[in-house]
């Protein structure tokens, strides 16, 4: 009787890794395991202490849902839109862990958004439209988070290039003392950009409005 109870306890304590389907060759390095074993958004809704990661996952999923639905409504690139819509719905169920479907879970591994992002870039270069661009950018963000986030942390250790990209030579240039050349250069550059983008927007070039909003943010 005691042996039977011990076996029952051991069977309950044993957890089965449902995603353990990788060939041996893909288990040789950390990157391949990260790409093909699971998705970074799985069951994040129920996790604690990873607020930034949860918000990033929710933003990516709903952005993909929005742009794919918009593309389907407008009839633009329906094949790409249907694929992204199906992927985002699978990720949404996986994110909230509503129900575990093993075959669906295979589709939301970290390698999937990278592949879809490459397809989206090819589609944008072939025929540009805003819905495809939105889907592609959200997939690129999904791919970036998949590569950079660790499984047990919501902190990203930025490399030198990422830290450089986060800086701006015009940041608080107006308040810096003994930097007259920097202040004059920053003001001249920003106002020239504002004038040219405003002129382009007035003339009907809609993409100039995107640059205008960026330059206004730099001014602030």
Secondary structure, 3 states (H helix, E strand, C coil): CHHHHHHHHHHHHCCCCCCCCCCHHHHCCHHHHHHHCCCCCCCHHHCCCCHHHHHHHHHHHHHHHHHHHHHHHHCCCHHHHHHHHHHHHHHHHHHHCCCCCHHHHHCCCHHHHHHHHHHHHHHHHHCCCHHHHHHHHHHHHHHHHHHHCCCCCCCCCCCHHHHHHCCCCCCCHHHCCCCHHHHHHHHHHHHHHHHHHHHHHHCCCCHHHHHHHHHHHHHC
